[in-house]
Amino acid sequence: MTRLDDIGQAKHAVRQHVWDLLEREGAAPPGVHGHIPDFAGKEDAAARLAELDVWKQARVIKCNPDRAQLPVRVRALQEGKLLYMAVPRLATPKPFYLLDPTVLTVSFETAATSTGALEIAPTVGPDEMRPVDLIVCGSVAVSRRGGVRVGKGAGYSDLEIALLAEAGLVTTHTAIATTIHQTQLLDEKLPRAGHDFSVDFAITPDEVVACAPERERPPSIRCCAVPPVVN
């Protein structure tokens, strides 16, 4: 077994532990396994994120399309920020929705959903996008120790950031945040592979953790040329 296989198995164990715990505590809906958890208190976590200077200063935000981060996306539009939302599974040639609050013809609550964006938002590629001030991602687990993040296992978040980094739209100075339930914030060190990125801020309904990542994020898509299942 290779080291990459070992890391993949270790991540799988972390995911199963967190998913089981969230369901057992009623902190996420049944059926959370295999998904970014749609956690209880996501609105409160989004409100805490919005109190940070890094949020207040951001004019362009890129966010994942999961339900857990819907309050983040709605708040971004309400505050007049330009929002890029990843197309689920990067399933179109241009892999990001462009949500400009100044031209939307439906409610922000509708536009910021995957189904709403599909109907009304144009898709764009990195060559059509503005530099990103803040990335908000979904997570299954995050460690207080360096902000190491474990996703749901598909690898799309890593690919999204690598695409933007290769285009020069994301740099080592671009902040990355995630909103999660307190149960998803772990004290122990988490497994990570070479293509994984860490977060600068982990925000729960109860606290904000500035994580101080130990290394730079991947500089290009080449760093993510691995089977997605190991994320």
Secondary structure as GFF3:
##gff-version 3
##sequence-region A 1 231
A	DSSP	alpha_helix	3	24	.	.	.	ID=ss1
A	DSSP	alpha_helix	42	50	.	.	.	ID=ss2
A	DSSP	alpha_helix	53	56	.	.	.	ID=ss3
A	DSSP	beta_strand	60	63	.	.	.	ID=ss4
A	DSSP	three_ten_helix	67	69	.	.	.	ID=ss5
A	DSSP	alpha_helix	70	78	.	.	.	ID=ss6
A	DSSP	beta_strand	82	86	.	.	.	ID=ss7
A	DSSP	three_ten_helix	88	90	.	.	.	ID=ss8
A	DSSP	beta_strand	96	99	.	.	.	ID=ss9
A	DSSP	alpha_helix	108	111	.	.	.	ID=ss10
A	DSSP	alpha_helix	114	120	.	.	.	ID=ss11
A	DSSP	beta_strand	123	124	.	.	.	ID=ss12
A	DSSP	three_ten_helix	126	128	.	.	.	ID=ss13
A	DSSP	beta_strand	134	137	.	.	.	ID=ss14
A	DSSP	beta_strand	141	143	.	.	.	ID=ss15
A	DSSP	beta_strand	149	150	.	.	.	ID=ss16
A	DSSP	alpha_helix	156	166	.	.	.	ID=ss17
A	DSSP	beta_strand	175	179	.	.	.	ID=ss18
A	DSSP	three_ten_helix	182	184	.	.	.	ID=ss19
A	DSSP	beta_strand	185	186	.	.	.	ID=ss20
A	DSSP	beta_strand	201	203	.	.	.	ID=ss21
A	DSSP	beta_strand	208	210	.	.	.	ID=ss22
A	DSSP	three_ten_helix	221	224	.	.	.	ID=ss23
A	DSSP	three_ten_helix	228	230	.	.	.	ID=ss24
###
